């Protein structure tokens, strides 16, 4: 999970969603109260679940470590095959806009010719 969260694409997308969420809460007082209640609920459930799951995780630790190592290798291979994962969302959007603009310009030029 940590390795996925550290991918530029994922971390920048999370930052964008977090900023949008915070902005929405700040801009809309009614939504703020609903969001605050939802956050408290999620925090309570998380705390309750963590205390129940902890003994199970301790038992499964060797299996979780093996699965984690396997997943890390898979993510490394995926990162090699998809360099897009190493770019932040803003750069991907910018590159895409640039590519679309150049293609549209080429089509316009071809049509006008």
BELWOVEN-V170057 format. One record per run of one state. SS is the DSSP state (a for helix, b for strand, c for the rest). FROM is the first residue (numbers start at 0). LEN is the number of residues. Records with the same first field share a line. If there is no record, write none. Layout:
SS->FROM-LEN  FROM-LEN
This chain:
c->0-1  5-2  27-1  81-1  86-2  112-1
a->1-4  7-20  28-53  82-4  88-24
